[in-house]
Amino acid sequence: MSSTRTRLIAALDTASYEEATQWATQLEGKVDAIKLGLEFTYACGLDAVRALGEHQKLFLDLKLHDIPNTVASGLKALAPLRPFLTTIHALGGPEMIARARAALEESFEGGPDRPKLLAVTVLTSMNEQSLAEVGINDTPLDEVVRLGKMAIQAGADGLVCSAHELVALRDALGNKPELIVPGIRPAGSALDDQKRVMSPTQAAEAGADWIVVGRPITRADDPAAAAQAIQDELQAASQ
Ligand SMILES: O=c1ccn([C@@H]2O[C@H](COP(=O)(O)O)[C@@H](O)[C@H]2O)c(=O)[nH]1
């Protein structure tokens, strides 16, 4: 059992502003934050992101991956949206990560509202075979720990990983880094394109700070009830 409560982020993946607003309203009080990503941002634009983020804590998950100057400038441009978490890809390397962190520090003048910078390690849609297909002949666990150590040392505040790597990351990095975990599937849910999955209970017991859940909530007949069921699992795991 975990002593600290794992919190729930709902991924609102849709190209429709109306649908995202409806989900956000239904989920108010049932989730701890909402996540907007590529689909919503590209389809609906930054004003729509800003509007949704005015009502709930916002995780802006755009997974930036480019040369250091471009990533740093991109993050400065996103700063007015005031997310509390935002993402870059760890594979961009230490210089990109350090410049990203510096850009956020500068935008928020070192203040407490600075978004936490998360480095995405190995996507939860990948397994050992998919890593081999891109020329990485390592297990997801070893690759996540290797990238995670590098990213935290370069200035990331936390990591996006699967629940399978949580224990090894805590062993390697201690409790300070925020560990954010997608690839969450409550019992009986479809896996969809996710490969490294665990249930909310398993992720909480392994030490996730936040879990990210999209389709198991948004495709449910009753998204609010689906979110509440996950919160009940997290609550039970914290006792
Ligand atoms: O490794 C990663 C990084 C990010 N994600 C994002 O989380 C959600 C998961 O959605 P589900 O519908 O619960 O599968 C989605 O927005 C991804 O972009 C991830 O899944 N894995």
The ligand as an SDF file (V2000), in Angstrom:
LIG
                    3D

 21 22  0  0  0  0  0  0  0  0999 V2000
    3.9850    7.4710  -22.9090 O   0  0  0  0  0  0  0  0  0  0  0  0
    2.9060    8.1030  -23.0100 C   0  0  0  0  0  0  0  0  0  0  0  0
    2.8480    9.4710  -22.9680 C   0  0  0  0  0  0  0  0  0  0  0  0
    1.6330   10.0990  -23.0500 C   0  0  0  0  0  0  0  0  0  0  0  0
    0.4900    9.4040  -23.1900 N   0  0  0  0  0  0  0  0  0  0  0  0
   -0.7850   10.1430  -23.2630 C   0  0  0  0  0  0  0  0  0  0  0  0
   -1.6610    9.7210  -22.2060 O   0  0  0  0  0  0  0  0  0  0  0  0
   -2.9830    9.5750  -22.6850 C   0  0  0  0  0  0  0  0  0  0  0  0
   -3.4300    8.1570  -22.4930 C   0  0  0  0  0  0  0  0  0  0  0  0
   -4.7030    7.9830  -23.0760 O   0  0  0  0  0  0  0  0  0  0  0  0
   -5.4970    6.6060  -22.9990 P   0  0  0  0  0  0  0  0  0  0  0  0
   -6.7440    6.8940  -23.7940 O   0  0  0  0  0  0  0  0  0  0  0  0
   -5.7760    6.3460  -21.5300 O   0  0  0  0  0  0  0  0  0  0  0  0
   -4.6740    5.5320  -23.6110 O   0  0  0  0  0  0  0  0  0  0  0  0
   -2.9890   10.0460  -24.1430 C   0  0  0  0  0  0  0  0  0  0  0  0
   -3.4130   11.3920  -24.1610 O   0  0  0  0  0  0  0  0  0  0  0  0
   -1.5340    9.9530  -24.5760 C   0  0  0  0  0  0  0  0  0  0  0  0
   -1.1820   10.9800  -25.4780 O   0  0  0  0  0  0  0  0  0  0  0  0
    0.5440    8.0470  -23.2500 C   0  0  0  0  0  0  0  0  0  0  0  0
   -0.4960    7.3550  -23.3910 O   0  0  0  0  0  0  0  0  0  0  0  0
    1.7560    7.4320  -23.1420 N   0  0  0  0  0  0  0  0  0  0  0  0
  1  2  2  0
  2  3  1  0
  2 21  1  0
  3  4  2  0
  4  5  1  0
  5  6  1  0
  5 19  1  0
  6  7  1  0
  6 17  1  0
  7  8  1  0
  8  9  1  0
  8 15  1  0
  9 10  1  0
 10 11  1  0
 11 12  2  0
 11 13  1  0
 11 14  1  0
 15 16  1  0
 15 17  1  0
 17 18  1  0
 19 20  2  0
 19 21  1  0
M  END
$$$$
